[in-house]
Amino acid sequence: MTPTLRIATTFAAAMLTAIPLAAQAPPEDPSHVLAGAAQDTPPVTDEGRRIVIQHFKPNDQRGLNMFETPKAPGVEYTGFKVDFGAAFTSQVQSLEHRNTALPVIAAGINANELADIGFGFNNSTANVYLHAQLAEGIRVQLTSYLSSRHHNETWVKDGFILIDKLPVNIGPLNALMEYATIRVGHMEVNYGDAHFRRSDNGNALFNPFVGNYILDAFTTEIGGEVYLRSNGIIAMGAVTGGEIRGTVLTPGKRGPTFIGKLGVDRQVRPNVRARVTGSVYHTNKALSSTLYGGDRAGSRYYFAMENTVATESANFTSGLVNPGFRNEVTAMQLNPFVKLGGLEVFGVVERAKGRANTEASERTVNQFAADLVYRFFPREQAYAGLRYNTLNGTLAGIVNEVSVDRWQLAAGWFVTRNLLVKGEYVTQQYHDFPAANIRNGGRFNGMMLEGVVAF
C-alpha cells in the first residue's frame, strides 16, 4: 500500500467511524446557527469551557464563520477576569513534486534539482492565547507561537486592546460606542476576509482545508482600527506602521499604511446568511512591506517545489507565492460569503500592484479563489469541501506573466467542538515560468492529513 493510499484509507476509516456517533448527537441549539453573524451573541455555555470574556471569538467550533469579534458583549461583566486558551496541530504529509527546469550548477550543486520528499510527519505547531477583561467592554489579547515551522523558539505573534465601551459616562460617547469598536496594538491587520478562514500556525480549526491561499494576505502590524457596525453594516478604517517590526530609524524610507473595509453581514432568514466585504490596503513607502510575506509560521506543504539544499525553516513558504512588493503596494480584495443551511460558498477576488525600490515600475498580480463547503449532521460536525485557487501576474525577477493554479478536495470531522481531524488531496501547477527557474513545469500533488485541538 502506497503512503498516499495509507493516508486516504486511515482518514476514510475515521470518517466512517464518526457517522454513527454523529447521528446520535443531540439537536443543535438554534443560537449556535447564528453565532457567526455580525450582531449575534456567542453562546455562554457549550461543550468545552465557559466563555467569561466579553466580545470574544471562541477558538473552537463555535467560532466558525465568525469574522470580526462580535459587537454584542456575549456575557455579563462581573469584574476583572483572566482567561487562557491554546491550539495545537500536526500533519501527516504524502506529497510528490516534479519540474522541467534546466540545471543551474553552482559549487557543484544543481539549484533546480528538487528535494526528495515522501511520506512522513511534519513538526507539530502550537499557539497559546492570553485574554484579560480589564473593564466593562475593554479587554486585551496576547497570542504567542510556542512552536512554528519558521521559528524553533517561542515568540509573540500579536497583542492588542479591544474597546467596545468607554470607562467614562458621557452621553454622546456612550451613544457612539453602541456602534463603534476600537482596536489598538500590534495585531493581525483586517485586510480582506480570507485571513479569518486561514490556518494560523497551531490553530487550523477555522480552515476547512489544510493549505492556505496561494497569495496569502496575512501580516501583523502596529496601529489602530476603528469600526462602525449597525444592522449588519460594517465599516472599518485603520492606520498602521506598514511593517511587522516597529522602528524609529530611516524615517525618510517609511510611511503610514492605510487600510479600509466596507461590507454587509446579515442573517436574511433563519437558515440563510449573506456577507460581502471589500477591502483596500495601501502603503506608499515602506522598508519591508510584508502583506504577502508576513506568515512567519510557514506553509503546510513542507519542501514542496524546494531544492535539495532547502531547510524546513529557511524555505518556510513552500507552495505559496510572494510577489515581492517590498516598498510599495496597493491591494484590493472582494469577499462574498453565503451560507444556506449547511452549504457555504466563499470567494476571493484580489488585485495587487506594487514594486521594490530596485524596480522602475509597478507590477500587478491577480488572485481568484472559490470555496464550496457542505457541513452536515445535527451540529454540522462533518463536512466536505472543494477549493479552486489561481494566481496570475508578474513576479519579481521574471519578465513575462506567469500563473499558478491549485485544486483542493477536503473532508473533516469535528470529534468534539475542540477537536478536528481533516484530510485533503491537493494538486498545484506552475505555468510559464522561465526555463532556468525551479518552478518551470512545476507541479506537486498528494494527500495531507491534519489533526487540530483548539480551546
N, C-alpha and C positions, 0 to 999 in steps of 0.2 A: 504494500500500500504506500503510495507516494505521500510526502509530507502535506501537500495541499489537500489531498483526499482525506488524510487523517484529521486535519483541522475541520473540514466540512462535515465529516461523519460525527466527530465529537460534538460539534455545535448542533447538528440536527438532532442528535440524541437528547441533548439538554432541552431543546425546544419541545420535543415530543413529550418529555417528562413533565414539562411545565403545563401542558394543556389540561390534564385532569385537575391539577391543583387550581388553575386559573378559573376553571368552570365552576368551582365551589366557592369562589371568592364572594364576599358579601356585596350587595349593590352599592354603587358609587354614591357618596354623598353629593347631591347636586351642587353644593357650594364649591366643590373642587373643580367642576367643569368650567367655572368662570374665574378660576384663580389667576389665570394669566392676563385677564383683561385689564385695561389701563386703570380703571377706577375701582377694581374689586379688592376685597379684603382677603388675605391669605388665611386659611383655617388656623385656629389657635391650637387645636389638638388633632393628632392624627397618629398613624403608625410612626414610631420613632419618637424623637424628643419634642418637647413642648416648645413653641415659639414664645420667647419672652422679650424680644427686641422689636421696637416699633419700626414700621416702614421697611420690612425685612423680606428679602427674597430667599426662600429656602434653598439649600443646596441639594435637596433630594427631589423626588419625582414631583412634588408639589410646585417646584419652581419651573417646571417645563412650560415653555411658551410664555413665560413672563419675560418682559424686555426690561424697561426701566424699573427701578424699585417702585413699589406701589405708593400712591399718594395717600391712600387710606391707612391709618396707623396700624390696624390689624389687631393690636392688643392694647389694653389699658395701661397707662403709665402709673407705676406704683413705686417709683424711686430708681436710684442708680442700680444698674444691672451689668454684669459681665457674662459673656457667653463665648464658647469656643466651638469651632467646627473643623472638619478635616475632609480630605478627599484623596483617594489612592487609586492608581490604575496601573495595569500592566497588559502587555500584548504578547501573543504568540504570532510570529510572522513567518510566512512562507511565500516569498516573492522571488521572481526571476526577472532579469533585465538583459537587454542587448542593445547594440548600436552598430552603425556602419561608419563611424568616424575614421578618418585617416590617422595612421600612427603619428604621434608627435613625441619625439625622443629627446629627453633631457637627462643628463647624468646617467645614461643607460636605462632609463625608465620610460615606458610609453605612458604619457599622461592621459591618453584616451582609452586605455585598457580598463574595462570595468572590473570592480571588485567581485570576488567570488562569494556570492551570498546564497543562502538557503534557509532551511527550516531552523527555527530557534526562538528563544525568549528575548524580548527587549528588556532593558533595565526598567524597573518599576519607578514611577514618579509619584510625588505626593505634595499636597498643599495643606497648610494649616490656616485657619481663619480666627481672628480675634475681633469680637464685637463688644462695644460698651455703650450703654444708654446713659448719656450724661445728664439729660434733662428731657422734659416732655417734648417730643418731636425733634430731638437732637441726638444723633448717635455718631460713633466713629467706627471705622472698619480698617483692619490691617490684614493683608494677605501675604504669606510667605511661602516660597517654594522650598520644601525640605530636601527634595532631590529633583533633578531635571536632567534632560539629555545633554544640555549645553554646560551646565554648572554642576560640579560634584558637591559644592558646599551649599549650605542654607543661605538664602538671600531673600530680601524683601521685594515682592512684586509691586505692591501699592499700599497706600494708606490715605484715607480721606475722612472728612467730616461731612455728614449729610444733615441739612437743616430743613425741616418741614414746619417748624413753629418757632417763633422768636421768643426769647425769655423776657420780653417787655410787653406790657399791656397798653398798647396804643391802638386805638380803633382802626385807623386806615391801614396800619401794618398788619393787624390781625386779619382784616378783610383780604388783604393781598396774599397773605400766607395760606389762605384757604385754597389758593390755586397755584402758588409758587413753591418751588423747591430749589435749594442752593446746595451745590456740591463743590467743595474746595479741597485741594490736596494734590498728591501725586497719584494719579489714577488712570485706569483704562479709559481712553477717550471714547466718547459716544458718537463715533462716525459710522453711519450705516447700522443696519440691524443684524448683519451676518455675524458680528462678533459675539452676539448673545447666544448663537447656536453652535459655536465652535468649541473644540476641546481646549481647555486651559490647563496645560500641564497635567496635574493629578486629577482634575475634575473634568471628566469626559461624559458626564451624565446627561447634559443638555444637547449633545451632538448625537443624532440618530445614526451617524456614520462613524467610521474610525478616523479617516483623514479630514483635515480642514480644506478650505478652498485653495485653488492653485495660487491665486493672487490674494494673499491673506492680510487684509487690512486690520491690523491689531498693533497697538503700541500703548505705552504708558507715558504720560507727560505731566508736568507740574502746571496747575492752572485752576480755573474756576468755571463752573457751569451754572446757568440759571434756566429753570424750566417753568413753563406756564402750562397747566393742564386743566381742561374743563370740558365736560360732556364728551370725552373721548378725543378731543383735540389736543395735540402735543406740539409745543414749540420750545426749542432749546437753542441757546446761544452760548458759546464758550470762547475763552481766550486762554491759550497755553503758551509755554515756552518753546514748543515745537520740537523738543528733543527728549530722549529718555533721561539724560542727566542734566542737572542744573549746573550752571557755571556763570561766573562774572567776567571771565576772560574773553578777549577778542569781541567786544561788543559791536564793532562795526560789521562783523560777519554773521550776526544773529538778529532775529526779529521775532515778533509775536506770530502765533498761528491762530487763525480764526476758524471756528467750527460751528456749523448750524444744522439744525434738523427741524423739519416740519412734517406733521402727519396726522392721521386719524386712526383710532383703535376703538372699535365698537362691537359690542355683543348685539348683533342685529336681531337674532332670535335665540331662544334657549340653546339651540344646537348649532348656531351659525355665528361665527366671529369673523370680522374682516378688519385688516390693518394694512395701511400703506404709508410709507415714510420716504422722504427724500432728504439726503444729507449732502453737505459740502464741506470740504477740508481744504484750507488754503494757507500755504506758507511761502512767502516771497524770498526769505533769506534764512538759511539755517546752516550750522556747521555740519550736521549729520542728521538729516531727517530720516526717521525710521518707521514711517507709516506702514510700509510693506516689508519691514525687516525688524520689527520690534518684538517678535516672539522669540525671546532668548531661551525658552523652554525647548523648542525644537519640534521637527516634523515627526509624525508617526511612522513614516516609511524609511526605516533605518537603512542607509547606504544605497538606496535606490538611485541609479544613474551616477554613482560616485566611483572614482578610480581606485586603483589598488593601494595607493598611499593615503587614502581618506581615513579620518578618525571619527569616532562617534560624536565627539564634542565640536571639533573644528568644522565638520561638514554636517551641521545640525539641521540645515534647511532642505535636505534631500526631498525631491519631488515637488517643491514649491518654486515659484518664480518671483524674484525680486527685480523690478525694473530699474533700480539704481537711481531713483530721484533723490539724491543726497542733499541737494541745496535748494531746489525749488520744486514745489509740487502743488497742483490743484486737482482735486479728485471729487467726483460726484458719484453717489450711489443711490439707486432706487430699489426699494424692497417691498413687494407686495406679499401679503400673508393672508391666507383664507383657511379657516378650519370649519369643516362641515361634518358634524358628528365626529367620527374617528378619522376622517380624511383631512390631511394637511397639505397645503401647497405653499411653498416659499420660494421666492425668486430673488436673484441678484442681477441687476443691470448696472454696470460700473464703467466709468471712463476716467482715466487719469492721465495727466500730462505733466512733464517736468524735465529737469536736467540736473547734471552735476556741474560744478564750476569749470571743469575742463571741457565742457561741451559748449559749442557756439549756439546751438538751437535746441528747442524743446523736442522731446519725443512723446508719443502717445501710445497707451495700451488700453485695451478694452476687455472686459470680462462679462461673461454671461453664465448664470447657473440657475438650475431649476431642481428643486427637491419635491418629490412626491412621496409622502409617508402615510401609511394607513395603520392606525392603532386600534386594537380590538381587545375583546374580553371586557368584563364589567368595569374594571379600573383602568382600562387601556394599558394593561401590564405587558402586552406583547405588541410588536409592530413589525412591518416590513417596509422597506424604503428603496427608492431609486433616485439617483442624482446624476445629472449631466452637467459638466463644467467645462467651459472652453475659454481660452485666452488668446488674443492676437495683438500684435503691435511690434514696436521696435525696442529692442533691449540694448543696454549699454554694451558697446564694443561690437555690435552687429549692425551692419549697414541695412540689410534687407529686412522686411517684415517677416516675423515668424509666428507660429501658433502652437498651442498645446491643447489637447483635449483629454478629458477623463470621464469614465463611467464608473459609478459605484453602486453596487447592489448589496443591500444590508438587511439584517433582521436582528431583533433584540427582544429580550425578556427581562422585565423588572421582577426579580425574585421577591424583593420587598421594595418599598419606596426608596430605600437607601442602597440597594444592590442591583446592578445592571450587568448582564452579560450580553455581548453583541458580536456579530460576525459580519465580515464584509469581503466581497470579491471586488477588486479594483483593477482597472486597466487604463494606462495613461500612455499617450503617444506624443512625440515631438515632431514638428513638421518644418521644413525649410531652413533648418539650422546649417551654418557653413560646414563644409566637408571636414575642416580641421577642428570643429567644436565637438566636445564629447557627447553632446546631445543629438548630433546628426544621426538621423534614422533611429532615434532612441525610442525605447518602449520598455515599460515594466508592467507586470501583472501578477496576480496571485491572490492568496487568501490572508486575511487578518482576523484574529480572534482577540477580543478585549474584554477585560473584567473591570468594573468600576464600583467603588464603595464611596459614598458621599453622605455627609450628615452635618 
